[in-house]
Amino acid sequence: MTTLPPPSTFDHRGPSDSELREIAKIIYDHAGIVIAPGKGSMVQSRLGKRLRALGLKSYTDYIALVSSEAGKEEHRHMVSALTTNVTHFFRENHHFELLRDRALPPLLERARAGGRVRLWSAGSSNGQEAYSMAMTLAELAPDLDRLDIRILATDIDPVMIAHGTRGYYDTALVEAVPEALRRKYFQPEDDGQRVIPALRRLLAFKELNLHDPWPMKGQFDVIFCRNVVIYFDPEAQERLWRRFEEALNPGGWLFVGHSERVHQSGHSKLVSAGITTYRLPDAGPNTGGSQWR
């Protein structure tokens, strides 16, 4: 158990301008997330509890810790605290309607012919987006357990990955799921609801920094990356859009957030396919090639 120092030793003020710049540089260098000047109160509200838990008196001490070899674990706590995790089931529902009506039917046809189908929720937060994808898929494919279809869910925050893996949510959060789907895909447990095992088995939750090399082999047929790149600077955004495009199979779909746009320059093959939805032209039949398990 951590023994906290007397409250009088804490510096309750937010970070100074120079401390804020240091913190912003650390999180930007690691995750590409931009913390603008003037966000000291936000940083204080998210990191103040970490200083108290560690018994540190100042943000300068905290910066020294997370920058040291001994502070690797606390560095992960810092990333978790400073990452914005806003999500809910079937958020921006028009994307799931398009997924259901246009993207999935030919993919299911390919899967039933023996091909692989892979979907990716990038920046999955606590898993509500990925499970919404899974429910949409399961409603179209009662034979899903016989098909080679999987969903990868990744996030930089290990706390969110653990949450998604458990598949347990407060009842208030699950109320966003249509009643028929709630009854079918959730089981009451304690004071909340847990996603049924058959649906959880479709998903693999993995910790991933989108700015690092990606360990996945092969391509994806559908990528959801929504309300993630808005926290990156323009250069990082463009780099990520290019990487997503390279990760798509021919005919693959990319869904982005309501305030995000992919700049379709002469170097991009992506074409608009709906509201904040993009697609690669389909160069012909393919059987999928994603190798991750």
ChimeraX commands (.cxc) that place a marker at each C-alpha (Angstrom):
marker #1 position 0.00,0.00,0.00 radius 0.5
marker #1 position 1.29,3.44,-0.91 radius 0.5
marker #1 position 1.74,5.73,2.08 radius 0.5
marker #1 position 0.84,9.28,1.13 radius 0.5
marker #1 position 2.66,12.27,2.60 radius 0.5
marker #1 position 0.70,14.81,4.61 radius 0.5
marker #1 position -1.62,16.88,2.39 radius 0.5
marker #1 position 0.32,20.03,3.23 radius 0.5
marker #1 position 3.31,18.78,1.19 radius 0.5
marker #1 position 1.34,18.68,-2.08 radius 0.5
marker #1 position 1.58,21.52,-4.52 radius 0.5
marker #1 position -2.04,21.84,-5.62 radius 0.5
marker #1 position -1.25,24.29,-8.38 radius 0.5
marker #1 position -1.30,23.15,-11.97 radius 0.5
marker #1 position 1.88,22.85,-14.01 radius 0.5
marker #1 position 3.78,26.00,-14.86 radius 0.5
marker #1 position 4.07,27.01,-18.51 radius 0.5
marker #1 position 7.49,25.38,-18.76 radius 0.5
marker #1 position 6.28,22.20,-17.03 radius 0.5
marker #1 position 3.28,22.07,-19.35 radius 0.5
marker #1 position 5.58,22.34,-22.35 radius 0.5
marker #1 position 7.69,19.46,-21.03 radius 0.5
marker #1 position 4.63,17.27,-20.44 radius 0.5
marker #1 position 3.26,18.17,-23.87 radius 0.5
marker #1 position 6.58,17.21,-25.48 radius 0.5
marker #1 position 6.67,13.84,-23.70 radius 0.5
marker #1 position 3.15,12.86,-24.76 radius 0.5
marker #1 position 3.67,14.20,-28.30 radius 0.5
marker #1 position 6.95,12.33,-28.78 radius 0.5
marker #1 position 5.37,9.12,-27.54 radius 0.5
marker #1 position 1.84,9.20,-28.93 radius 0.5
marker #1 position 1.62,12.16,-31.32 radius 0.5
marker #1 position -1.04,13.76,-29.11 radius 0.5
marker #1 position -0.99,17.54,-29.09 radius 0.5
marker #1 position -1.58,19.35,-25.79 radius 0.5
marker #1 position -2.03,23.03,-26.60 radius 0.5
marker #1 position -0.74,25.88,-24.42 radius 0.5
marker #1 position -3.36,26.91,-21.91 radius 0.5
marker #1 position -4.36,23.31,-21.10 radius 0.5
marker #1 position -2.74,23.40,-17.67 radius 0.5
marker #1 position -6.03,22.93,-15.82 radius 0.5
marker #1 position -6.81,19.85,-17.92 radius 0.5
marker #1 position -3.40,18.38,-17.18 radius 0.5
marker #1 position -3.81,19.22,-13.49 radius 0.5
marker #1 position -7.20,17.49,-13.33 radius 0.5
marker #1 position -5.81,14.33,-14.96 radius 0.5
marker #1 position -2.33,14.10,-13.47 radius 0.5
marker #1 position -2.84,15.68,-10.05 radius 0.5
marker #1 position -4.01,12.37,-8.59 radius 0.5
marker #1 position -0.88,10.67,-9.91 radius 0.5
marker #1 position 1.33,13.17,-8.08 radius 0.5
marker #1 position -0.63,12.58,-4.89 radius 0.5
marker #1 position -0.46,8.80,-5.26 radius 0.5
marker #1 position 3.30,8.96,-5.75 radius 0.5
marker #1 position 3.90,11.52,-3.01 radius 0.5
marker #1 position 5.53,13.97,-5.42 radius 0.5
marker #1 position 5.53,17.66,-4.62 radius 0.5
marker #1 position 5.77,19.16,-8.09 radius 0.5
marker #1 position 5.30,18.49,-11.77 radius 0.5
marker #1 position 9.03,18.93,-12.23 radius 0.5
marker #1 position 9.52,15.87,-10.02 radius 0.5
marker #1 position 6.88,13.99,-12.02 radius 0.5
marker #1 position 8.52,14.90,-15.34 radius 0.5
marker #1 position 11.85,13.65,-14.02 radius 0.5
marker #1 position 10.24,10.35,-13.00 radius 0.5
marker #1 position 8.45,9.59,-16.27 radius 0.5
marker #1 position 11.58,10.54,-18.21 radius 0.5
marker #1 position 13.72,8.05,-16.26 radius 0.5
marker #1 position 14.30,4.33,-16.70 radius 0.5
marker #1 position 12.65,3.73,-13.32 radius 0.5
marker #1 position 9.53,5.59,-14.48 radius 0.5
marker #1 position 8.54,3.35,-17.41 radius 0.5
marker #1 position 5.43,2.06,-15.66 radius 0.5
marker #1 position 4.42,5.55,-14.56 radius 0.5
marker #1 position 4.92,6.72,-18.14 radius 0.5
marker #1 position 2.14,4.29,-19.10 radius 0.5
marker #1 position -0.06,5.71,-16.34 radius 0.5
marker #1 position 0.59,9.20,-17.70 radius 0.5
marker #1 position -0.41,8.19,-21.24 radius 0.5
marker #1 position -3.56,6.57,-19.85 radius 0.5
marker #1 position -4.44,9.69,-17.87 radius 0.5
marker #1 position -3.87,12.10,-20.75 radius 0.5
marker #1 position -5.64,10.03,-23.41 radius 0.5
marker #1 position -9.21,11.13,-24.10 radius 0.5
marker #1 position -11.58,8.16,-24.09 radius 0.5
marker #1 position -15.01,9.25,-25.29 radius 0.5
marker #1 position -17.11,6.49,-26.83 radius 0.5
marker #1 position -20.46,4.77,-26.69 radius 0.5
marker #1 position -22.20,1.89,-28.39 radius 0.5
marker #1 position -23.25,2.60,-31.99 radius 0.5
marker #1 position -21.82,6.10,-31.90 radius 0.5
marker #1 position -22.42,7.80,-35.28 radius 0.5
marker #1 position -24.89,5.08,-36.16 radius 0.5
marker #1 position -24.87,5.90,-39.89 radius 0.5
marker #1 position -21.48,4.18,-40.05 radius 0.5
marker #1 position -22.92,0.94,-38.72 radius 0.5
marker #1 position -25.82,1.15,-41.14 radius 0.5
marker #1 position -23.36,1.50,-44.03 radius 0.5
marker #1 position -21.28,-1.34,-42.59 radius 0.5
marker #1 position -24.40,-3.52,-42.45 radius 0.5
marker #1 position -25.87,-2.60,-45.83 radius 0.5
marker #1 position -22.85,-2.15,-48.09 radius 0.5
marker #1 position -19.54,-3.24,-46.61 radius 0.5
marker #1 position -20.33,-6.55,-44.94 radius 0.5
marker #1 position -22.55,-8.46,-47.43 radius 0.5
marker #1 position -19.82,-9.05,-50.06 radius 0.5
marker #1 position -17.30,-9.76,-47.31 radius 0.5
marker #1 position -19.57,-12.42,-45.86 radius 0.5
marker #1 position -19.97,-13.92,-49.31 radius 0.5
marker #1 position -16.20,-14.12,-49.58 radius 0.5
marker #1 position -15.91,-15.67,-46.11 radius 0.5
marker #1 position -18.50,-18.33,-46.97 radius 0.5
marker #1 position -16.41,-19.18,-50.03 radius 0.5
marker #1 position -13.46,-19.88,-47.73 radius 0.5
marker #1 position -11.78,-16.46,-47.62 radius 0.5
marker #1 position -10.56,-14.48,-44.64 radius 0.5
marker #1 position -12.19,-11.25,-43.47 radius 0.5
marker #1 position -10.52,-8.89,-41.01 radius 0.5
marker #1 position -11.88,-5.75,-39.36 radius 0.5
marker #1 position -9.97,-3.30,-37.17 radius 0.5
marker #1 position -11.17,-0.86,-34.54 radius 0.5
marker #1 position -8.14,1.44,-34.19 radius 0.5
marker #1 position -8.35,3.63,-31.11 radius 0.5
marker #1 position -10.99,1.33,-29.67 radius 0.5
marker #1 position -11.12,2.92,-26.21 radius 0.5
marker #1 position -13.01,0.57,-23.86 radius 0.5
marker #1 position -14.35,-1.60,-26.67 radius 0.5
marker #1 position -17.83,-0.21,-27.27 radius 0.5
marker #1 position -17.05,0.56,-30.92 radius 0.5
marker #1 position -15.56,-2.88,-31.56 radius 0.5
marker #1 position -18.50,-4.65,-29.93 radius 0.5
marker #1 position -20.89,-2.52,-32.00 radius 0.5
marker #1 position -19.06,-3.78,-35.09 radius 0.5
marker #1 position -19.32,-7.33,-33.80 radius 0.5
marker #1 position -23.07,-7.06,-33.14 radius 0.5
marker #1 position -23.62,-5.64,-36.63 radius 0.5
marker #1 position -21.68,-8.54,-38.07 radius 0.5
marker #1 position -23.40,-11.20,-35.96 radius 0.5
marker #1 position -26.85,-9.97,-36.98 radius 0.5
marker #1 position -25.96,-10.65,-40.63 radius 0.5
marker #1 position -24.20,-13.96,-40.09 radius 0.5
marker #1 position -25.82,-16.58,-37.86 radius 0.5
marker #1 position -23.13,-18.94,-39.21 radius 0.5
marker #1 position -20.37,-16.66,-37.93 radius 0.5
marker #1 position -18.69,-19.31,-35.83 radius 0.5
marker #1 position -17.93,-21.29,-39.00 radius 0.5
marker #1 position -16.38,-18.35,-40.87 radius 0.5
marker #1 position -12.84,-16.98,-40.78 radius 0.5
marker #1 position -13.82,-13.50,-39.59 radius 0.5
marker #1 position -12.11,-11.64,-36.76 radius 0.5
marker #1 position -12.08,-8.11,-35.32 radius 0.5
marker #1 position -8.90,-6.53,-33.97 radius 0.5
marker #1 position -9.40,-3.80,-31.36 radius 0.5
marker #1 position -6.39,-1.67,-30.42 radius 0.5
marker #1 position -5.75,1.28,-28.15 radius 0.5
marker #1 position -2.73,2.99,-26.66 radius 0.5
marker #1 position -4.26,2.90,-23.16 radius 0.5
marker #1 position -3.71,-0.46,-21.38 radius 0.5
marker #1 position -6.57,0.31,-18.97 radius 0.5
marker #1 position -8.99,0.58,-21.91 radius 0.5
marker #1 position -7.66,-2.64,-23.45 radius 0.5
marker #1 position -8.25,-4.50,-20.19 radius 0.5
marker #1 position -11.78,-3.05,-20.01 radius 0.5
marker #1 position -12.61,-4.15,-23.54 radius 0.5
marker #1 position -11.21,-7.63,-22.98 radius 0.5
marker #1 position -13.48,-8.08,-19.96 radius 0.5
marker #1 position -16.49,-6.93,-21.98 radius 0.5
marker #1 position -18.25,-5.72,-18.84 radius 0.5
marker #1 position -20.13,-2.39,-18.85 radius 0.5
marker #1 position -22.32,-0.43,-16.50 radius 0.5
marker #1 position -25.99,-0.88,-17.31 radius 0.5
marker #1 position -26.31,2.84,-18.11 radius 0.5
marker #1 position -23.75,2.49,-20.91 radius 0.5
marker #1 position -25.48,-0.54,-22.44 radius 0.5
marker #1 position -28.78,1.37,-22.66 radius 0.5
marker #1 position -27.47,2.87,-25.91 radius 0.5
marker #1 position -27.73,-0.60,-27.48 radius 0.5
marker #1 position -31.12,-1.36,-29.09 radius 0.5
marker #1 position -33.20,-3.51,-26.78 radius 0.5
marker #1 position -33.30,-6.54,-29.08 radius 0.5
marker #1 position -29.50,-6.54,-29.31 radius 0.5
marker #1 position -29.13,-6.06,-25.55 radius 0.5
marker #1 position -31.20,-9.15,-24.87 radius 0.5
marker #1 position -29.27,-11.17,-27.46 radius 0.5
marker #1 position -25.68,-10.14,-26.84 radius 0.5
marker #1 position -25.45,-9.14,-23.15 radius 0.5
marker #1 position -25.89,-11.02,-19.90 radius 0.5
marker #1 position -26.71,-9.29,-16.57 radius 0.5
marker #1 position -23.83,-9.55,-14.13 radius 0.5
marker #1 position -23.59,-7.84,-10.75 radius 0.5
marker #1 position -24.67,-4.23,-11.36 radius 0.5
marker #1 position -23.86,-4.25,-15.06 radius 0.5
marker #1 position -23.91,-6.22,-18.29 radius 0.5
marker #1 position -21.29,-8.48,-19.88 radius 0.5
marker #1 position -20.97,-9.23,-23.58 radius 0.5
marker #1 position -21.74,-12.89,-24.24 radius 0.5
marker #1 position -18.73,-15.20,-24.75 radius 0.5
marker #1 position -19.63,-16.03,-28.37 radius 0.5
marker #1 position -19.30,-12.36,-29.32 radius 0.5
marker #1 position -16.18,-11.76,-27.22 radius 0.5
marker #1 position -14.45,-14.61,-29.05 radius 0.5
marker #1 position -14.66,-12.63,-32.30 radius 0.5
marker #1 position -12.42,-9.91,-30.89 radius 0.5
marker #1 position -8.75,-9.62,-30.00 radius 0.5
marker #1 position -7.84,-6.61,-27.86 radius 0.5
marker #1 position -4.23,-5.44,-28.17 radius 0.5
marker #1 position -2.31,-2.45,-26.84 radius 0.5
marker #1 position -0.94,-0.44,-29.77 radius 0.5
marker #1 position 0.55,2.99,-30.29 radius 0.5
marker #1 position -0.57,3.98,-33.79 radius 0.5
marker #1 position 2.67,5.92,-34.30 radius 0.5
marker #1 position 4.82,2.85,-33.72 radius 0.5
marker #1 position 5.44,0.09,-36.27 radius 0.5
marker #1 position 2.36,-2.11,-36.59 radius 0.5
marker #1 position 2.98,-5.81,-35.85 radius 0.5
marker #1 position -0.05,-7.06,-37.83 radius 0.5
marker #1 position 0.65,-8.96,-41.02 radius 0.5
marker #1 position -1.65,-8.74,-44.00 radius 0.5
marker #1 position -4.45,-6.35,-44.83 radius 0.5
marker #1 position -7.82,-5.36,-43.41 radius 0.5
marker #1 position -11.18,-5.14,-45.13 radius 0.5
marker #1 position -12.69,-2.58,-42.74 radius 0.5
marker #1 position -10.94,-0.05,-40.51 radius 0.5
marker #1 position -12.72,2.17,-38.01 radius 0.5
marker #1 position -10.51,5.00,-36.71 radius 0.5
marker #1 position -12.90,7.65,-35.45 radius 0.5
marker #1 position -12.22,10.74,-33.37 radius 0.5
marker #1 position -8.60,9.74,-32.88 radius 0.5
marker #1 position -6.51,11.74,-35.35 radius 0.5
marker #1 position -8.13,15.02,-34.22 radius 0.5
marker #1 position -5.64,14.90,-31.34 radius 0.5
marker #1 position -2.66,14.77,-33.73 radius 0.5
marker #1 position -0.98,17.55,-35.69 radius 0.5
marker #1 position -1.59,17.77,-39.47 radius 0.5
marker #1 position 1.64,15.99,-40.40 radius 0.5
marker #1 position 0.88,13.06,-38.10 radius 0.5
marker #1 position -2.69,12.92,-39.42 radius 0.5
marker #1 position -1.58,12.66,-43.03 radius 0.5
marker #1 position 0.99,10.02,-42.17 radius 0.5
marker #1 position -1.65,7.94,-40.41 radius 0.5
marker #1 position -4.15,8.23,-43.26 radius 0.5
marker #1 position -1.48,6.91,-45.64 radius 0.5
marker #1 position -0.71,4.00,-43.35 radius 0.5
marker #1 position -4.38,3.08,-43.06 radius 0.5
marker #1 position -4.71,3.16,-46.83 radius 0.5
marker #1 position -1.72,0.84,-47.16 radius 0.5
marker #1 position -3.31,-1.51,-44.59 radius 0.5
marker #1 position -6.55,-1.91,-46.58 radius 0.5
marker #1 position -7.38,-4.69,-49.00 radius 0.5
marker #1 position -8.64,-3.60,-52.44 radius 0.5
marker #1 position -12.23,-2.50,-51.93 radius 0.5
marker #1 position -11.55,-1.94,-48.23 radius 0.5
marker #1 position -13.42,0.60,-46.12 radius 0.5
marker #1 position -12.12,3.35,-43.82 radius 0.5
marker #1 position -14.51,5.01,-41.36 radius 0.5
marker #1 position -13.36,8.23,-39.65 radius 0.5
marker #1 position -14.82,10.61,-37.08 radius 0.5
marker #1 position -17.50,13.22,-37.69 radius 0.5
marker #1 position -14.99,16.11,-37.61 radius 0.5
marker #1 position -12.23,14.33,-39.52 radius 0.5
marker #1 position -11.48,14.35,-43.22 radius 0.5
marker #1 position -9.02,12.41,-45.34 radius 0.5
marker #1 position -7.37,14.77,-47.80 radius 0.5
marker #1 position -7.66,12.97,-51.11 radius 0.5
marker #1 position -4.47,14.18,-52.73 radius 0.5
marker #1 position -2.98,12.86,-55.93 radius 0.5
marker #1 position -1.09,10.27,-53.86 radius 0.5
marker #1 position -4.23,8.76,-52.32 radius 0.5
marker #1 position -6.41,6.14,-53.97 radius 0.5
marker #1 position -9.17,6.49,-51.36 radius 0.5
marker #1 position -12.50,7.75,-52.65 radius 0.5
marker #1 position -15.44,9.13,-50.72 radius 0.5
marker #1 position -18.04,6.42,-50.03 radius 0.5
marker #1 position -20.42,8.15,-47.64 radius 0.5
marker #1 position -20.41,10.54,-44.70 radius 0.5
marker #1 position -16.84,10.48,-43.31 radius 0.5
marker #1 position -16.38,7.14,-45.06 radius 0.5
marker #1 position -13.73,6.24,-47.63 radius 0.5
marker #1 position -12.98,3.22,-49.78 radius 0.5
marker #1 position -10.21,1.83,-51.92 radius 0.5
marker #1 position -11.25,0.88,-55.46 radius 0.5
marker #1 position -11.65,-2.87,-55.83 radius 0.5
marker #1 position -9.08,-4.11,-58.32 radius 0.5
marker #1 position -10.68,-7.53,-58.52 radius 0.5
marker #1 position -11.49,-10.55,-56.39 radius 0.5
marker #1 position -9.24,-11.31,-53.45 radius 0.5
marker #1 position -9.48,-13.79,-50.60 radius 0.5
marker #1 position -7.99,-11.64,-47.87 radius 0.5
marker #1 position -4.57,-12.11,-46.46 radius 0.5
marker #1 position -4.48,-10.98,-42.86 radius 0.5
marker #1 position -2.30,-13.36,-40.85 radius 0.5
marker #1 position -2.81,-12.11,-37.28 radius 0.5
marker #1 position -4.59,-14.29,-34.76 radius 0.5
marker link #1:1,2 radius 0.2
marker link #1:2,3 radius 0.2
marker link #1:3,4 radius 0.2
marker link #1:4,5 radius 0.2
marker link #1:5,6 radius 0.2
marker link #1:6,7 radius 0.2
marker link #1:7,8 radius 0.2
marker link #1:8,9 radius 0.2
marker link #1:9,10 radius 0.2
marker link #1:10,11 radius 0.2
marker link #1:11,12 radius 0.2
marker link #1:12,13 radius 0.2
marker link #1:13,14 radius 0.2
marker link #1:14,15 radius 0.2
marker link #1:15,16 radius 0.2
marker link #1:16,17 radius 0.2
marker link #1:17,18 radius 0.2
marker link #1:18,19 radius 0.2
marker link #1:19,20 radius 0.2
marker link #1:20,21 radius 0.2
marker link #1:21,22 radius 0.2
marker link #1:22,23 radius 0.2
marker link #1:23,24 radius 0.2
marker link #1:24,25 radius 0.2
marker link #1:25,26 radius 0.2
marker link #1:26,27 radius 0.2
marker link #1:27,28 radius 0.2
marker link #1:28,29 radius 0.2
marker link #1:29,30 radius 0.2
marker link #1:30,31 radius 0.2
marker link #1:31,32 radius 0.2
marker link #1:32,33 radius 0.2
marker link #1:33,34 radius 0.2
marker link #1:34,35 radius 0.2
marker link #1:35,36 radius 0.2
marker link #1:36,37 radius 0.2
marker link #1:37,38 radius 0.2
marker link #1:38,39 radius 0.2
marker link #1:39,40 radius 0.2
marker link #1:40,41 radius 0.2
marker link #1:41,42 radius 0.2
marker link #1:42,43 radius 0.2
marker link #1:43,44 radius 0.2
marker link #1:44,45 radius 0.2
marker link #1:45,46 radius 0.2
marker link #1:46,47 radius 0.2
marker link #1:47,48 radius 0.2
marker link #1:48,49 radius 0.2
marker link #1:49,50 radius 0.2
marker link #1:50,51 radius 0.2
marker link #1:51,52 radius 0.2
marker link #1:52,53 radius 0.2
marker link #1:53,54 radius 0.2
marker link #1:54,55 radius 0.2
marker link #1:55,56 radius 0.2
marker link #1:56,57 radius 0.2
marker link #1:57,58 radius 0.2
marker link #1:58,59 radius 0.2
marker link #1:59,60 radius 0.2
marker link #1:60,61 radius 0.2
marker link #1:61,62 radius 0.2
marker link #1:62,63 radius 0.2
marker link #1:63,64 radius 0.2
marker link #1:64,65 radius 0.2
marker link #1:65,66 radius 0.2
marker link #1:66,67 radius 0.2
marker link #1:67,68 radius 0.2
marker link #1:68,69 radius 0.2
marker link #1:69,70 radius 0.2
marker link #1:70,71 radius 0.2
marker link #1:71,72 radius 0.2
marker link #1:72,73 radius 0.2
marker link #1:73,74 radius 0.2
marker link #1:74,75 radius 0.2
marker link #1:75,76 radius 0.2
marker link #1:76,77 radius 0.2
marker link #1:77,78 radius 0.2
marker link #1:78,79 radius 0.2
marker link #1:79,80 radius 0.2
marker link #1:80,81 radius 0.2
marker link #1:81,82 radius 0.2
marker link #1:82,83 radius 0.2
marker link #1:83,84 radius 0.2
marker link #1:84,85 radius 0.2
marker link #1:85,86 radius 0.2
marker link #1:86,87 radius 0.2
marker link #1:87,88 radius 0.2
marker link #1:88,89 radius 0.2
marker link #1:89,90 radius 0.2
marker link #1:90,91 radius 0.2
marker link #1:91,92 radius 0.2
marker link #1:92,93 radius 0.2
marker link #1:93,94 radius 0.2
marker link #1:94,95 radius 0.2
marker link #1:95,96 radius 0.2
marker link #1:96,97 radius 0.2
marker link #1:97,98 radius 0.2
marker link #1:98,99 radius 0.2
marker link #1:99,100 radius 0.2
marker link #1:100,101 radius 0.2
marker link #1:101,102 radius 0.2
marker link #1:102,103 radius 0.2
marker link #1:103,104 radius 0.2
marker link #1:104,105 radius 0.2
marker link #1:105,106 radius 0.2
marker link #1:106,107 radius 0.2
marker link #1:107,108 radius 0.2
marker link #1:108,109 radius 0.2
marker link #1:109,110 radius 0.2
marker link #1:110,111 radius 0.2
marker link #1:111,112 radius 0.2
marker link #1:112,113 radius 0.2
marker link #1:113,114 radius 0.2
marker link #1:114,115 radius 0.2
marker link #1:115,116 radius 0.2
marker link #1:116,117 radius 0.2
marker link #1:117,118 radius 0.2
marker link #1:118,119 radius 0.2
marker link #1:119,120 radius 0.2
marker link #1:120,121 radius 0.2
marker link #1:121,122 radius 0.2
marker link #1:122,123 radius 0.2
marker link #1:123,124 radius 0.2
marker link #1:124,125 radius 0.2
marker link #1:125,126 radius 0.2
marker link #1:126,127 radius 0.2
marker link #1:127,128 radius 0.2
marker link #1:128,129 radius 0.2
marker link #1:129,130 radius 0.2
marker link #1:130,131 radius 0.2
marker link #1:131,132 radius 0.2
marker link #1:132,133 radius 0.2
marker link #1:133,134 radius 0.2
marker link #1:134,135 radius 0.2
marker link #1:135,136 radius 0.2
marker link #1:136,137 radius 0.2
marker link #1:137,138 radius 0.2
marker link #1:138,139 radius 0.2
marker link #1:139,140 radius 0.2
marker link #1:140,141 radius 0.2
marker link #1:141,142 radius 0.2
marker link #1:142,143 radius 0.2
marker link #1:143,144 radius 0.2
marker link #1:144,145 radius 0.2
marker link #1:145,146 radius 0.2
marker link #1:146,147 radius 0.2
marker link #1:147,148 radius 0.2
marker link #1:148,149 radius 0.2
marker link #1:149,150 radius 0.2
marker link #1:150,151 radius 0.2
marker link #1:151,152 radius 0.2
marker link #1:152,153 radius 0.2
marker link #1:153,154 radius 0.2
marker link #1:154,155 radius 0.2
marker link #1:155,156 radius 0.2
marker link #1:156,157 radius 0.2
marker link #1:157,158 radius 0.2
marker link #1:158,159 radius 0.2
marker link #1:159,160 radius 0.2
marker link #1:160,161 radius 0.2
marker link #1:161,162 radius 0.2
marker link #1:162,163 radius 0.2
marker link #1:163,164 radius 0.2
marker link #1:164,165 radius 0.2
marker link #1:165,166 radius 0.2
marker link #1:166,167 radius 0.2
marker link #1:167,168 radius 0.2
marker link #1:168,169 radius 0.2
marker link #1:169,170 radius 0.2
marker link #1:170,171 radius 0.2
marker link #1:171,172 radius 0.2
marker link #1:172,173 radius 0.2
marker link #1:173,174 radius 0.2
marker link #1:174,175 radius 0.2
marker link #1:175,176 radius 0.2
marker link #1:176,177 radius 0.2
marker link #1:177,178 radius 0.2
marker link #1:178,179 radius 0.2
marker link #1:179,180 radius 0.2
marker link #1:180,181 radius 0.2
marker link #1:181,182 radius 0.2
marker link #1:182,183 radius 0.2
marker link #1:183,184 radius 0.2
marker link #1:184,185 radius 0.2
marker link #1:185,186 radius 0.2
marker link #1:186,187 radius 0.2
marker link #1:187,188 radius 0.2
marker link #1:188,189 radius 0.2
marker link #1:189,190 radius 0.2
marker link #1:190,191 radius 0.2
marker link #1:191,192 radius 0.2
marker link #1:192,193 radius 0.2
marker link #1:193,194 radius 0.2
marker link #1:194,195 radius 0.2
marker link #1:195,196 radius 0.2
marker link #1:196,197 radius 0.2
marker link #1:197,198 radius 0.2
marker link #1:198,199 radius 0.2
marker link #1:199,200 radius 0.2
marker link #1:200,201 radius 0.2
marker link #1:201,202 radius 0.2
marker link #1:202,203 radius 0.2
marker link #1:203,204 radius 0.2
marker link #1:204,205 radius 0.2
marker link #1:205,206 radius 0.2
marker link #1:206,207 radius 0.2
marker link #1:207,208 radius 0.2
marker link #1:208,209 radius 0.2
marker link #1:209,210 radius 0.2
marker link #1:210,211 radius 0.2
marker link #1:211,212 radius 0.2
marker link #1:212,213 radius 0.2
marker link #1:213,214 radius 0.2
marker link #1:214,215 radius 0.2
marker link #1:215,216 radius 0.2
marker link #1:216,217 radius 0.2
marker link #1:217,218 radius 0.2
marker link #1:218,219 radius 0.2
marker link #1:219,220 radius 0.2
marker link #1:220,221 radius 0.2
marker link #1:221,222 radius 0.2
marker link #1:222,223 radius 0.2
marker link #1:223,224 radius 0.2
marker link #1:224,225 radius 0.2
marker link #1:225,226 radius 0.2
marker link #1:226,227 radius 0.2
marker link #1:227,228 radius 0.2
marker link #1:228,229 radius 0.2
marker link #1:229,230 radius 0.2
marker link #1:230,231 radius 0.2
marker link #1:231,232 radius 0.2
marker link #1:232,233 radius 0.2
marker link #1:233,234 radius 0.2
marker link #1:234,235 radius 0.2
marker link #1:235,236 radius 0.2
marker link #1:236,237 radius 0.2
marker link #1:237,238 radius 0.2
marker link #1:238,239 radius 0.2
marker link #1:239,240 radius 0.2
marker link #1:240,241 radius 0.2
marker link #1:241,242 radius 0.2
marker link #1:242,243 radius 0.2
marker link #1:243,244 radius 0.2
marker link #1:244,245 radius 0.2
marker link #1:245,246 radius 0.2
marker link #1:246,247 radius 0.2
marker link #1:247,248 radius 0.2
marker link #1:248,249 radius 0.2
marker link #1:249,250 radius 0.2
marker link #1:250,251 radius 0.2
marker link #1:251,252 radius 0.2
marker link #1:252,253 radius 0.2
marker link #1:253,254 radius 0.2
marker link #1:254,255 radius 0.2
marker link #1:255,256 radius 0.2
marker link #1:256,257 radius 0.2
marker link #1:257,258 radius 0.2
marker link #1:258,259 radius 0.2
marker link #1:259,260 radius 0.2
marker link #1:260,261 radius 0.2
marker link #1:261,262 radius 0.2
marker link #1:262,263 radius 0.2
marker link #1:263,264 radius 0.2
marker link #1:264,265 radius 0.2
marker link #1:265,266 radius 0.2
marker link #1:266,267 radius 0.2
marker link #1:267,268 radius 0.2
marker link #1:268,269 radius 0.2
marker link #1:269,270 radius 0.2
marker link #1:270,271 radius 0.2
marker link #1:271,272 radius 0.2
marker link #1:272,273 radius 0.2
marker link #1:273,274 radius 0.2
marker link #1:274,275 radius 0.2
marker link #1:275,276 radius 0.2
marker link #1:276,277 radius 0.2
marker link #1:277,278 radius 0.2
marker link #1:278,279 radius 0.2
marker link #1:279,280 radius 0.2
marker link #1:280,281 radius 0.2
marker link #1:281,282 radius 0.2
marker link #1:282,283 radius 0.2
marker link #1:283,284 radius 0.2
marker link #1:284,285 radius 0.2
marker link #1:285,286 radius 0.2
marker link #1:286,287 radius 0.2
marker link #1:287,288 radius 0.2
marker link #1:288,289 radius 0.2
marker link #1:289,290 radius 0.2
marker link #1:290,291 radius 0.2
marker link #1:291,292 radius 0.2
marker link #1:292,293 radius 0.2
view
